[in-house]
Amino acid sequence: MKRIRTAILAIAVVALLGLSRGSTMPSFAGGTGWLNGGALTPASLRGKVVLVDFWEYTCINCLRTLPYLRTWYRRYHHEGFEIVGVQTPEFAFSGERKHIVDAVKRLGITWPVEIDANHTVWNRFGVQAWPTEMLFDQRGRLVDTSVGEGNYQRTEYIIQGLLHLGDPKLKFPPLMPLLPQDSYDKPGAVCYPRTAEILLEHQRVANGPPSGNLMRDYTYTAPSDFVDGQVYLDGSWHASKQAVIYNSGGGYFGLKYHAIQVAVVMTPEHGKPTRVNITQDGKPIPRDDAGKDIRYARNGMSYVLVDASREYDVVMNAKFGTHVLRLYPQAYGLAVYDVAFESCEVPGSNKR
């Protein structure tokens, strides 16, 4: 199966996926459980405007849509609007119920969520990327599909229009303003070229063993210079099918990148919270460039505490640029699965 994350720019799509406009809502059968309520069916949702949100709790693009979904659910749920979240995993761990339960609670998701651990619902709806949002009318017919971030005000406008068709007496608030971080949807936005997402499942370590990333322990020695977009390891690491896992040796996970934002998917494989010291260009990350998950020790070192299997926001640079990032695990068992980058801004604006 082709698993991709969309670019930060949204693409309005109604015919490129398996469902075309006017298609009837498919069944949700085949998932492995429901959260925030019992199982839903197209029949039980008839009469409501329904947004089916295919998401993944480690996906940076999916997480950036959540403030809008929360607002729409609060504004319109009592008027006949429903969100059905379908959590389809990109990694083996992100299909486990425990991790999804924790993520739903942590992220403040109150609408129904189906666990689609085997991609059954994903395939039936013809989805190809995270996030994908399909909007159905009160008759269960597909009205609009949006792939990737963006289109927020357009989507809310359609939601209001569908609800108004059901009850012309309804009155609605103004459309939700775009959030500061959603610069790509604003006039004057600039999206710089950025380093491509690094999925450890598909990309070998640049300084790995000659035969490639074997599923075995290996002691790495990182070079002094990095090539942009390549992963370099130092110390003893184990390469699994989807990740690299730190063993020992006081080493690090390193890369060179060009972007504004950096997010890293990490897990504490042995179940214990793991501190990971992080430097940018050989120094602690400046506070003006720190992601929301960065903490600072008394000595000024920047770090994250990896205490759950999720995406961690490590860098939000004040300006676009090229940097060298190093992650130094302080205990064995830290696994790195993915590194994602974003690079859009409105010059002179506050992204945060």
N, C-alpha and C positions, 0 to 999 in steps of 0.2 A: 504494500500500500504506500502511496505517495503521501508523506507527511511533511507539510510545509507550514511556515508561519507567513502571514501576509506582510507586505510592506506597510509602513506606517500610513501611507496614503490609502484612503478607502476606495473601493471600487464598487459602484452600484451595479449589481448583477441580477438579472431576472431570468436569464435563459442559458447561462453557461454551465450551470450545475445540473444535477439530475432532475430537479423540479423546475418547470416553467411557470410563468404567471398564469393564474387560473387553476393550477393543479390542486387537487384535494389533499388536505393534510394527511400524511401517512400515519400508520400506527406507531406507537411508542413501545410496542411489545419487543421483548428480547433484551432489555436492559437487565442489570443485576441488582436493582434496588432503587428506592425513592427516598429522598429526604424532604423535610418540611411538608409532609402530607403523604397521602396514599397515591397509588398509581392513577395516572390520568389517561384518558383516551380522547380521540377526536370527537366522539359522541358526547362525552362529558363536558367538553369545552365548547360545544356548539352554542351560539348566542353570544360568545365573547370575542373580543379582539385579542389575538394571541401572538405574542412574540416568542418564537422558539430560538433560544440562544445556545448555539454550539460553542462551548468554551473549554478552557483547560486552565486549572488554577496556577500552573507554573508559567503560563504564557503572558509576557509583558503586554502584548497588544490587547489580550482579553481583559487583563486587570485594569487597563486604562479606560475600558468601556463601562466598568461597574458603577462609577458615580452617576452616570446618566441613567442606567437601568434602575438604580435605587430610587432616583428622583421620579422617574416615570411610574414606577410601581406605587410609590407613595401618592402621587398625584391622581392616578387614573384607575387604580385597582378597584376602588369602590364604585367606579362608573362602568365596570364591565370589561376591564383590561386585565389580562393575565400574562405572566412570563413563565415559560417552561425552560429551565436551564438543563441542557444535556451535557454532562461532563464526560467528554471522551478523551482518554489519556493519550499523551504523547510518549510517556515513559512508563516502564513497568510499575514503578512505585506510585505513579499518579493515578492509577486505576484502582488502588486499594481503598476500601471503604473508610478505614480509620483516617487516612490522610485527607480524604474528601470531606468527611464530617468536620475535621479540625479546620479545614480551609473555609468551608461554608460559614462556620461560626466566626472565624477570625475576620472574614471579609464582610460580615454583616449582610449575608444573603438570606432573605426571608421568603422568597418565592420557591415554588416546587423545583427540585433538582433531581433529575434521573441520572443514575450512574450507568454509563454506557461502556463498561470495561472492555467489552469485546468488539467495539465499533459496529455493533449491529444496527443501531438507530442511525448513526453517522452514514453508513453505507446505504440504508434505505432512503434517506433524504438526499443522497447524492452529494454530500458535503466533501470539500477538498481542502479546507484551510480553517485555521482558528484566527479570530472568531468569525463565525458565520451566523447571521441573524435573519430569520425568515418571519415575515409578518403576514398573518392570516386574518381574514375578515370574519364576521359573525357566522358566515355560512361554511367556514372552514376552507376557504379558497385562498391560495397564495396571492398576495397583493404586491409584495416587494421583498427583495433579497439584497442584503448588504454584506460584503465580504471585507473584513479588515476594519480598522478604526475609521472614525469619521462619519459623515452623513447624519450626525446626531440631530440637528435641528430639522432636517428633512424628514427623518424617521418620526420625530415627535409630531410634526405637522400632519403626517399621514395618520398617526394614531388618533390625533384629535379629530381629523376628518371622518375616520371610520366610526368613532364613538358618536360623533354628531349626527351621522346618518342614522344610527340606531335610536337616538333621542335628540331631536333638534332643539330641545329646551336646555341642553347642557351648556354651561359656560366654562371656559378654560382660562388658566393663567397664561401669561406670555411664555413663549418658548424659553426653555432653560438656556441661559448664556453659556457660551463655550468656556471651559475651564482654562486657566492660564497655561497648563502644560500642552494643551491641544493646539499648538501654534500652527500646525500644518493646515488647519481648516480656516485660518484667518487671512484677511487681506494683507499683503506684504510678506507672507511667509516665505522663508527660504529653507529648502531642504538640501543639505550638502550631501555629496557622496559619502557613504559610510562603509565601514568594514562589514562584510557579510556575516550573518549569524553563524556561530560555530557550534555544531552539534557533534559531540564527541562520539556519537554512534557512527557517524559517517566520515569524520576527519581524523586522520592519523596524527600522532604527535610528531612534530618536525624533527626532533632529535631522538626518536625512538630506536628500537633495535632494527637491524638491517632487514629483517623479515617482516616488519610491520608491527602493528599493535596486537601482539599476541595476548591471549588471556592468561597472563602470568606476571609474576613480580619481575621488576627490572630496575636497576639503579641508573638513573639518568644524570648526565652532566650538561647543564645548559650552556650555550655559547654566550659570548659577550654581546653580540648583536642579534636582534630579532628581525624577521620579515613580517610585515604587516599581515594580520589575519591568520598567522600560524601559531600553534600551541607549542610551548616549550616546557619541559618538566625538569626539575632538579631534585635529587634525592631518590628515595625508593618509593615507587608507585606500582599499583596493580591496574592493568587495563582490563575492564570487564566489557561486556557487549555494548553497553550504552554510556559508560562513564570511565573516568580514571580515578582511582582511590588511593589516597595517601597512606603509606606505611610508616616511614621513618626517615631519618637522615637530615633533618633540619632544612629540607628543601622547599620548593615552591612551584606553583603553577603560574606561568608567565605568558604574556602576549603583548604585541604591539598593535595599536588600533587607531582609527580616526573616526571620531563621532563626538556627540555631546553626552549621551546617556549610555551607561553600561549596566546590564542586569545579568546576574549569574544564577543558574539553577544548581543548588547544592543540597546534599543530604548528609545527616550524621549516620552513616551506615551501621554503626554499632550501637545506636540508640542513645548515645550520650552527647549533650551539647558540646560543641567544639568551637573554640575561638580560632578565628582566622585573621591574622594580621594582614593588612593590605597597604601596599605602597603604590604611588603613581610617580613615575619618573624618579624612582629611588628615594622618595620622601613620603611621609604620611600625607594622605589626601587632604589638601586644604579644605577648611570648613566651607568655603564658598563653592567648592566642587564636590562636596560629599553627597552621596545618595542617602535616602531616608533611613536605610538600615545601618549606616555607619555609626559606630560609637568611638569614643576616644578614651584611652587610658590616661592615667595621671602623668605619664611621661610624654604624652602627646601622640602616641602611636594610634593610628586609625585601624579599626578592626570591625568585623561582624561576628556575632554569636550565632552559629548555625545550630539552632535547637529544634528545627522542623524541616521536613522535606518540602522545599518550596523555592520560589524565585526570590533573590535578594537584590535590592537596589543598592549598588555600591558606588556609582559615580553619576553625578549630574553636573557636568562641567558648566561653568558660567559662560564659556565660549567654546565654539567648535575648534578642534585641534587634534593633533597626533600625539599619543602618549604611550608609555610602556607601563603596563599594570602587572603587579606580582601579588599572588595570594600565598601566604605562608601559614599552612595549618599548624596548630600548636599541639595536636594530638592525632594519633592514627585514626583512620576510618572516615575522614572527610572525603566525600565523593563529589566530583564536578561533572555535570551532565551537559551543560549548555551555556553559551555566552551570547547575549543578544545586544544589539546596538541601535540607537536612534539618533537622528541628527537634524531635526527640523526646529526652527525657531522664527520668531518675529524679531528682527534686530531692534535692540533697545527695550524690549519688553522683559517682564519678570516671568520666567517659565514656571516658577515653583508654585 
